[in-house]
Amino acid sequence: MLESIVENFPDEDILKADGLDGAVIGIDLTTMRLIYSKLKCIEVLMLEDDMGYLEALEYLDFNTFNSYVGELTPIWCDDTI
């Protein structure tokens, strides 16, 4: 998904979250912010960093989901409910 977005918008500055490329589910065409699935982010950490579900969720909540890194801060879709 990420490759397709970058390919279709080559002139846009797109902010990516390190290591979570596989969790991208889309882009907001108004703000050009990437949209990530929270559940897929958790799954990435569980598979690649050998974390349990709660450990991955806690890590992402503290280090990623609540971080603001400017106007292009990604959108975190809460699909964990």
KAPE-V661702 format. One record per residue. RES is the residue in one small letter. PHI is phi in whole degrees, 0 to 359 (999 if undefined). Layout:
BEGIN
[[RES | PHI] [RES | PHI]]
END
This chain:
BEGIN
[[m | 999] [l | 299] [e | 301] [s | 296] [i | 296] [v | 298] [e | 294] [n | 280] [f | 229] [p | 293] [d | 266] [e | 266] [d | 277] [i | 242] [l | 272] [k | 251] [a | 274] [d | 304] [g | 80] [l | 243] [d | 305] [g | 289] [a | 260] [v | 289] [i | 242] [g | 168] [i | 217] [d | 277] [l | 290] [t | 283] [t | 253] [m | 59] [r | 260] [l | 293] [i | 246] [y | 249] [s | 277] [k | 299] [l | 297] [k | 293] [c | 299] [i | 299] [e | 298] [v | 300] [l | 294] [m | 296] [l | 280] [e | 272] [d | 248] [d | 54] [m | 259] [g | 280] [y | 303] [l | 294] [e | 295] [a | 295] [l | 298] [e | 298] [y | 300] [l | 293] [d | 301] [f | 284] [n | 259] [t | 230] [f | 298] [n | 258] [s | 269] [y | 245] [v | 234] [g | 106] [e | 301] [l | 263] [t | 308] [p | 301] [i | 264] [w | 253] [c | 283] [d | 275] [d | 250] [t | 268] [i | 282]]
END
